[in-house]
Amino acid sequence: MERRRGQWAIATVGALLAALLVQGLAFAAGPVRFANGEPENDTQLSELTPAEAAFVQKKLAMAAAAATTGTPTIRSGNKLAPMYACEFDPCEDPTPPSWPPPGGPSPAKTLATRARQQNNYYFCGPASGQVVINWTRGISSTSTNGEDLSTNWRRQSKIATWMNTTSLGTGGASLAAGLNNSNGVVKPTADWVYTYADNGTMQAFFNKILTDIDGFGMPLVLATAPHMANAGVDYLESWPREYPGAHHWIVVRGYDGLWGAPSILIKYQDSSAGFGGATGSFDDSLSVVYQVSKANQGGHVVW
């Protein structure tokens, strides 16, 4: 399988200098820590109120409908979606979008999210959350500095407190709760809620991606084992070296191709420059992204 470098991969001078600084300090004190931002055995799913559970069931029905509409096609290139922002927070309209349309979901869509560099080896969860929150708040700065309040809705360290992040990482249910913070994401509908859930089958996982990105214009945050030992082709493009112990969060921001197409690409952003991976925008096949998530404690996603 040929690995294809993402068209929009970035590595800013600032991020590189930060990575070098981290490495220089680490050499003085011991080996470099690789990104390991999720606790072991993080399989406790989000606990939902009845209203939240009803919304999740509504989304699951939308995801299931994606498999029965339209004709599978594939298209090259990306279609940038406008940044989502409501005049009021939360949005006033409680009705979910009419989706998918009779012709089926969009054959390709990529949200114009902006990558952020994680502050330390265990902040990939807050960094991913920062990308999502910034997107919904209409922040388009390409600076990867997660602590600059002039280019972020909230500092990464603040988001980490919302997510109860520790040196063991960020649990999935806590990551979802942080996104749902009243000062976090701008909701696309009044009943919107992020939840930590099982991926399900590969098709069910892909339908979750379609529903959030095409149906609601919202990114997802995926738990991964980015490059296990003896992984073959099943490792993230952003992690070319093996790090068997890494549990890592990434932002899923787009897709190219529908179920049944010869190939489907998943677009994502990583935050791990200097900690074993890279910071920027990448793409990998649906199969690879699904497998690296499945290798991480069975496969879970915040959607």
N, C-alpha and C positions, 0 to 999 in steps of 0.2 A: 504494500500500500504506500503510495507516495504521500508524503506529508507536505501540505501547502501552507506557507507562511501567510498569516492574516494580512489583508490588504492595508489595514489601518494600524498595525502594530507601532507602538511609540516607545521611546526611551528618552526622556528629557534629560538635559544636562543636570538639572536640579536633582532628579531622581537618582541619576548615576552617582553624583557627588554624595548624596545621602547614603547610598549603598556602600560606596567606598569608605565613608566615614564609619558606618556601622561595622564594616569588615575590619577596619583599622583598629577600632576599639576592641573588637572581639579577639583579634590576634594577640592583643596585649593581655587579655583576661582569659583566653581559652578559645575553643573552636567556635566557628560561626554557628548560630542557631538557625535552623531552617524553619520556614513557616509551618506552624502546627496550631491552628486556630480554632479547633473544635475538640471538646472533651471526648475521651473514650466512652463507648457505650452510650452515645447520645441518641437514644431511640425513643425517648419519651415525647410523644407528639403534643401539639398544642391542645390545651384544655379550653373548650369553647363554651360560650353562653348559648342558650337556645337560639337567639337571634343570629349569632355568628355561625352556628351550625347550619341554620337555614340558608344563610348566604353561601356557605361552602357547598351545600347540596345543589344550590342554583348554579354555581360555577361548574360543578361536576357534570350537571346535565348539559350545560353549554359545551363542555369539553367532549362529552360523548357525542353530541350532535355534530361536532366537527368531523367525525369519521364517516358521516353518512351524507354529506352534502358536497356538491361540486365534483370536479374531475381532477384527479392527481396530476399535477404539472410541476415543472421545475424551471427556474429562470435564473440567469446569471445576474450578478450585481445586487445591490441593496436599494431599498426604498426607504428613505429617511422619513420617519413620522414626526409631526410637529411636537414640540415639547408640550406636555399636558400641564395646564394650570387652571385652577378654578378661581373665580372672583371671590368666592367665599370658601372657607375651610371649616367643616367638610362641605362638599358640594351639596346643593339643595335638591337635585334630582335624585330620588331614591330608586329610579327604574334602571336596571342594567341595560346596556346597549342591545339592540336587536341583532344578535350574532349567533351563528354565522349567517350571512346573507344567502339567498337561494343559490347563488353561483359558487358558494363555498368560501373558505377563508382566503385571504390574500396569499398568493403563491410565494411571496417573500416580503419580509419586513424587518427593519433594524431600527431600534430606538437610538437616538443620538445622545446616549449617555456619555459621561466623561469619566475616565478612569482616575482613581486616586491611589497614591502609594500608602501602604499600611505603615503605621508608626513603628511597629516592632514585630517580632516573630509571631505573636499571637493576636494581632489586631486585624486579621483578614475579615472577620465578621463585621466589626465597625466600619472598616474601609468599604466593604461591599454595601453595607447599609447607607453609608454616606453617598455613594454613587446613586442609589435608588432615590433617596430623599432629595438630593440636588436635582435630579431629573424632574421630579414632580413639582419642585419649586421653581423650575425654569432657569436654573443656573447652568450656564453654558461655558464657563471658564475651563480651559484645557490645562491649567496648572494642576499638577498632581499632588501638591502640598495639602495634606489633610488637616493641618492645624491653622491654616490661613483663613480667618473668619471673613475676609473680604472676598474670598472665592468659594465659600461653602456656606450652606444654610446654618449648620452647626459644626463646631470642631469635632474631629474624629474622637478625641478623648471624651467629649461630652456624650456622643452617641454610645461610646463604650459603657458609660454609666447607665444609660437607658437599657442596655443589653446585658447588664450584670457580667460583663467580660472580666475574666481573671487571667492569670498566667497559664491556666489550663485551656483557655480559649473561650468561645461563645457557644452556648447550647442553642440548638435550632429553635426551640420554643421561645427562648429569651430573645433571640435575634428577631423573630416575628413580632414579639411584644414591643421591642424597641422601635421597629418600623411603624407600629401602630400607635406609638406615643402621640399624645395630642399635639405635640409640636414637631412630629415626624413627617410622614408622607402626606401630601395633599391627596385626598381620596378621589377616585374617578366617579364613584357613586356614594351616596350617604351610608349605605350598608357595607361598604368595602371593608375587608379585613385580610391581612396577611396571616397565613397559618403554616405551621411546620407539619409536613405530611409525607407519607410514603410516596415514592415515585410511581409504584405500580409497574405494569408491563411497559416495554419500550414505547408502544403506541399510546398508552395512557399518559406516560410522561410527556411525549411529544404533544399530545392534545392539551395538556396543562400549559405548555409553552405557547401554543397557538392561542388559547383562550386569553391568557394574560397579556400577551404582546399585541395580538391582532384585535382581540375583543375589547380590551380595556386600556391598552397603551401603557402597561405596567411591566417593568422588569421582574425577573425571578432571581432568587439567591440559592445557589446549588452547593450542597455538601459533596466534596470529592476527596478521593485519594489520588492526587494528581499524577504521580508516577511511581507505581509499585515496582518491586523487583520482578524481573522476568515478565514484564507487562506486554512484551511484543509491541504491537502498534497501539495498544490501548493506554495511551498517556496523553496528557494535555500538551498542545503545541507550546504553551508558555512554560512548561516544565520539561526540558529536554533531558535532564539528568534524573537518575533514580533517587528517590527519597522515600523508602518504604514506610516510615513512621508518620508521614505527614497527613493531617486531616485539615482540609483547606476549603474555604468558601470562595466562590466566584459569582459574578453577576451574569446571568443569561439575558441578553439584550436583543436577540433577533434570530432569524432562521431564513434559510433559502431552500425552498422545495417543500412539497406536501407529501403526506404519507402515500406510499406506492410509487413515488418517483425513483429513478435509478440511484440517486444520491440525495441526501439532505445534509446541509451544513447548519451547524448551530454557532451563532455569534456570541462571544462572551468577553468579559473584561476581567483581568487579573490585577493583583496589587502587590506582588511578592518579590519585586526586584531587591536583590541583596539577601534574600532569604530562601534561595533555592529555585525561584521561578523568575518571572518577569512582570513588569507593570505595563499595561497597555491593552490593546484590542486584538483579539485573535479569533480564529474559527477552527472547528474540528467537525468531523462527521458526527451525526446523531449517535451512531453506534459507539464511537469512542467516548463521547460525553456521557452516554448512558452507562457504559461499563466502568468508567472511573468513578462515577457516583455509586454504582452498585458495589464496587470494591470497598467503598467507605461505609461500613456498618449497615450494609444492605440497601442503601439508596434512599435519600431523603431530599426534599426541596422545600423552600419557603416560597409560596406562591399565593 
